[in-house]
Amino acid sequence: MAAAAEEALAPAGALGGLVRDFVAGHQDGPAAEVAADVKSGRCTVLQVVEALGSCLENPEPRTRGRGIQLLSQVLLQCHPLLLEKEVVHLTLFYENQLKDHHLVIPSVLQGLRALSMSDVLPPGLAVSVLKAIFQEVHVQSLTQMDRHTVYSIITNFMRTREEGPFVEELFEVTSCYFPVDFTPPPNDPHGIQREDLILSLRAVLASTPRFAEFLLPLLLEKVDSEMLSAKLDSLQTLNACCAVYGQKELKDYLPSLWTSIRREVFQTSSERVEAEGLAALHSLSACLSRSVLEADAEDLLDSFLSSILEDCRHHLCEPDMKLVWPSAKLLQAAAGASARACDRVTSTVIPLLLEQFNRHSQSSQRRTILEMLLGFLKLQQKWGNEDKDEIPLSSFKTPLCSLVSLALADPSTQLQLVGIRALTVLGAQPGLLSTQDLELAIDHLYRLSFLEEESQSCSLAAMEASGTLATLYPTVFISHLVPRLAEELHTGDTELASGEGPSYQARRLRCLQALSAVSTHASIVRETLPMLLQYLRHVHRGKNANSNEVIAVCRSLHLVAGQCQQEPESCWYFHQTAVPCLLALAVQASMPDKDLPNPGKLLLEEEVLAAMVSVISTASTHLSPELAAQSVALVVPLFLDGDVSFLSENSFPSKFLPFQNSSSEQKRLVALLMAFVCSLPKNVEIPQLDRLMQELLTLSCHHDRLFSCTAAAKCFAGLLNKHPAGQQLDEFLQKAMEKVETGLSPGPYRSQAFTLLLWVTKALVLRYHPLSSCLTERLMGLLSDAELGPAAADGFSLLMADCPDVLHRAGHAEIRIMFRQRFFTDSVPALVQGFHAAPQNVKPNYLKGLSHVLNSLPKPVLLPELPTLLSLLLEALSCTDSVVQLSTLSCLQPLLLDAPQVMSLHIDTLVTKFLNLSCSPSMAVRIAALQCIHALTRLPTPVLLPYKMQVIRALAKPLDDKKRLVRREAVTARGAWFLLGSPGS
């Protein structure tokens, strides 16, 4: 009988075979083959329907369902090929099938989804389809997938068919889920979160203005409810709706919406609700601003803003100022939506605030008023220049300038700070401030820049404001501020020569800061840079000079160099002016000179050279390849051949030959060569590169002074990192390894050879060079070395860290993404294996190296490896080396927050070790241990409760620690443990 029934289902031909396989054989593959045949023209959809004829009439629901499923899958792929007549017949057929058995319905819905995407669906059929679905199908009882199909049909029609009489019905079947109340079941394989459903439902509700008359009353109801989540969801949905609504949809609901938002901002206990309320108000104002007004139409924006002003303006004038901030926030949210809204609000509010500022005499009250005023000034700055003939705020110019001047002259630091910000905003609006206004402002900023130490925040803010305004008004600053700073610096220079007290030195430092801060325009840099360089010349020759003074000048030069990077012309001017001067002064300091006092050697101190390195490096990184080539053609011969012809002061008592001269002073200046050549773009050709690399290699391994050797090694590594692959690079590497192996043999230069190995390894690790793994293995081998083992362990920190002076991205180094992750994968197994095999006395070196690597990794990379590495980290806490302890604690603290389940398995060991280390001789270790003890409270409470009293008792001791920072961490940690397990903790 079964065979006979199957035979009855089987139509003739190849198409019939595919249909039979799909319907009777329960195989899904033939559907794709049938669709391919339709697409290629080998058969038509009509022929498919004819081939399905007998199975569509079959009394068995499952057979009918399979037949319709085949047709639906074909239509999903072939609907663009259908003719209008075919779409009509298929739609009527599918509508009729909606009355069929529930097993057939899912396949019918899929077919209707395919037809809803057809471009030739005749007008009226969309309504017919939706009516049939609403009448014949109980959507809520369908599976999630089938409900999604229904919503897809609706979405397709909404996208292509504007008309439809079932708006309210459609709104009802979607809005019944609002607001979404959903908690994902445990181990949900789909990974659907509540937020996903909220966003999807919001997209539907806010998809069309037709929902406005039903949705807005619902949103008002939910905003007025007591549920925080409902308030937030409603305000966010209102925000989304404003993007598609117009005045027509909002008109009848504006008073109610304003009342609800005002209440939430005035009375809310939640910052999130307040923020969403303000965002919704902003969107409402923006929506009303977009609408085009007809001649006889009501200006809803004006009436809406009038209501807001009416309800808020009197709060700005209340003596107790209780609701002044909420009112200001509401007004700023509405005003920030458009130029029209901004003008309407600020024209009313600014005069009020000006009046209130003059009415109140207390600095705290004036500060509050000026803070609010500043918010409205920023809005005018945003919108003020749009399609306007007159200068924004011009009608308030005089009282505003007077008010800002009063604030800057006030003794209150907090009021001064707000005044500085207000001045910056006013100055940013072109044409508002006259030259006289600017000169008065500069007088205030000059005075504030030299305030006493307790007002340093105000001093720094004044300098920052000077830099911002100088960019806009360079001429005024050149004529009115720069000469005063030059005079101040000259006065300070005179006092420096006479050895006056520290107050003069402090003013000189402020003056240097001010000069660099104001150097934000090319024309100003041409005035200030020579000044700073001249001061540096005087300082390093002065009898009472100190390294701090020289470093301060270099820091100012570094800041100016950074500010010049935006303009190629300024960048080149700074480079060709400052770099030769710095090199000349350093070369002069490196030579014996009976006329140069001992303080002149300040330029050779390590800290001073490091400061000069940062200046030269920053001055070189943004050069164009053409200009960089010009410069490198001068600097390299200076160091290789002593060609000083391009230096500004080139009369020296002896030759400058740092690679040949035995003078250790000259060799120290290789650090400046490194700063220059290692900061150039990769495509700049270095002249005499072979010779230069050989000289650097020789110096790096054959000099007693470690500073010079390290500078040479870093310079060699920096050039190596950028060098293109090829024979020359291989030769450099071979020579370097020969030097390293020779130097690592017992002898006087082991430390120098190790330093070279370390920097060459870093250069290759950063660029994924194949030899990097060999060098890393060589470095690991030194962990067992009695002399170099501790340094090798610390070397892993250098390999992972970002360097400030060489091998960094700003200096165009070749740095591959995720190099740390790759290094971790390649090196950690070997470190772990080496640790287990190492003698007891060198195990700490392996632990230190491992902790350095782990501490530099992104946590998502480390977490999967944590179970296998945690035992080693815990063992590292028992090491007596404080560096190992500190590095390990720094690694463990974030893991307590990110991997509580894994860490909970070791709670006993963690508590014991952390408490022991809270009494460490090292203050840094004690602080880190206490921070870890605090972080332990993030583990599951049931795991911690057995240890609560033990920890609280043990933390009594660090409460009496002699260091305040330790006591503070102890108080924080003990308080967290006290609260453990209490209600609401």
Secondary structure, 3 states (H helix, E strand, C coil): CHHHHHHHHCCCHHHHHHHHHHHCCCCCHHHHHHHHHHHHCCCCHHHHHHHCHHHHCCCCHHHHHHHHHHHHHHHHHHHHHCCHHHHHHHHHHHHHHCCCCCCCHHHHHHHHHHHHCCCCCCCCHHHHHHHHHHHHCCHHHCCHHHHHHHHHHHHHHHHHCCCCCCHHHHHHHHHCCCCCCCCCCCCCCCCCCHHHHHHHHHHHHCCCHHHHHHHHHHHHHHHCCCCHHHHHHHHHHHHHHCCCCCHHHHHHHHHHHHHHHHHHHHHCCCHHHHHHHHHHHHHHHHHHHHCCCCCCCCCHHHHHHHHHHHHHHHHHCCCCCCCHHHHHHHHHHHHCCCHHHHHHHHHHHHHHHHHHHHHCCCHHHHHHHHHHHHHHHHHHHHHCCCCCCCCCCHHHHHHHHHHHHHHHHCCCHHHHHHHHHHHHHHHCCCCCCCHHHHHHHHHHHHHHHCCCHHHHHHHHHHHHHHHHHHHHCHHHHHHHCHHHHHHHHHHHHHHHHHCCCHHHHHHHHHHHHHHHHCCCCHHHHHHHHHHHHHHHHHHHHCCCCCHHHHHHHHHHHHHHHHHHHHCHHHHHHHHHHHHHHHHHHHHHHCCCCCCCCHHHHHHHCHHHHHHHHHHHHHHHHCCCHHHHHHHHHHHHHHHHHCCCCCCCCCCCCCCCCCCCCCCHHHHHCHHHHHHHHCCCCCCCCCCCHHHHHHHHHHHHHCCCCHHHHHHHHHHHHHHHHHCCCCHHHHHHHHHHHHHHHHHHCCCCCHHHHHHHHHHHHHHHHHCCCCCHHHHHHHHHHHHHCCCCHHHHHHHHHHHHCCCCCCCCHHHCCCCCCCHHHHHHHHHHHHHHHHHHHCCCCCHHHHHHHHHHHHHCCCHHHHHHHHHHHHHHHHHHCCCCCHHHHHHHHHHHHHHHHHCHHHHHCCHHHHHHHHHHHCCCCCHHHHHHHHHHHHHHHHCCHHHHHHHHHHHHHHCCCHHHCCCHHHHHHHHHHHHHHHCCCCCCC
